[in-house]
Amino acid sequence: MSQHREAGEIPPGPAKPELQETGSHRTSDGNAPSPSPQAAQQDRAAGSSGIWPPVASPAPPVQQPPSSIPGNKPEPIAPRPSRKHLVFGAAGLGLGLLAGIGLGQINIPLTSHAIEAAAETCSVSDTFGVDMGDNGQSISMSSEGEDSAGAEYADITCVLAELEVPDSVETRIGTTRALDGRQSAEWDTFAASWGYHPDSGLNIVVEVADKVGAGI
């Protein structure tokens, strides 16, 4: 060997076996080693996602209802205002106004016991020529004349006095003539009409005036 080195010749050493490439792994005999089960699983994961090591996809966040979040209280739903009570209120007000106007136009008769009391005071309830009418709301009196019988003139003036007839009206009654026709007068809550003829005497009707029922 020293002779070969001195001569500058070095014999070649034994030939090394060539390595065969199988993918990223090489063996001396040219056969690819069988991968382990763990490596095979990793290869499948890397092939499906293209990333090694494989990254698991994050799970979608769980959405919670607003009422279950701490500190978040649902706002109460305010009820919608109803207009029914406004409609009914307006209708009731209108009906009330119409009823008030209608009642104001109606003359409601006022029951009075003044005529009945005057007839009882003067004791003429059963006197001939004196008649009560309208459930005690009027009285008709006729005095005696030349050709007819009737109540005494004093009984008629007694009733008129109890009804507080004014002196002016009483004077007109006493001075009425046949040619004057039918006369009339009103005082307080009463209205009277009368006429005179010598043959039939004085005829007078006193009644509760309508203005009392109208509130006048």
Secondary structure by P-SEA (a helix, b strand, c coil): caaaaaacccccccccbbbbbcccccccccccccccaaaaaaaaaaaaccccccccccccccccccccccccccccccccccaaaaaaaaaaaaaaaaaaaaaaacccbbbbaaaaaaaaaacccccccccccccccbbbbbccccccccccaaaaaaaaaaacccaaaaaaaaaccccccccccccccccccccccccccbbbbbcccccccccc
